[in-house]
């Protein structure tokens, strides 16, 4: 007969009942980073066409703030899009660094 695994803390009780949140978080981050990368590439393509409707800069920043910092940075550097704007060249890497710091802190604090 197997001995039951007893939870060591309150968070262990929650995760033993609901399962780990890591697959959901990972799936969300993959999707939002792909979306941010796609938005940068799409906007770069629209920038080459005269008179084409563009994606707003706040939309690009919002996609990075919602967890797509890596995708936005890779899109900015890969497509060479918005690299001459100081607020993109400085802002997106700062958003990415903040997301990595908060994610690392949450990971080591709760998991």
Residue pairs with C-beta under 8 A, 6 or more apart in sequence:
5 16
7 13
7 16
11 110
15 21
20 111
22 111
28 67
29 67
32 63
32 66
32 67
32 68
32 71
33 67
33 68
33 69
33 70
33 71
33 72
34 71
35 63
35 68
35 71
36 60
36 63
36 64
36 68
36 69
36 70
36 71
36 72
36 75
37 68
37 71
37 72
37 74
37 75
37 78
38 71
38 75
39 55
39 59
39 60
39 63
39 72
39 75
40 60
40 71
40 72
40 75
40 76
40 78
40 79
40 81
40 82
41 75
41 78
41 79
41 81
42 55
43 54
43 55
43 60
43 81
44 79
44 80
44 81
46 52
46 53
46 54
46 55
47 54
47 81
57 82
57 85
57 88
60 72
60 82
60 88
61 91
61 92
61 95
63 71
63 72
64 71
64 72
64 73
64 92
64 95
64 96
65 95
67 99
69 92
69 95
69 96
69 98
69 99
70 96
70 99
72 92
72 95
72 96
73 92
73 93
73 96
75 81
76 82
76 83
76 88
76 89
76 92
77 83
82 88
82 89
83 89
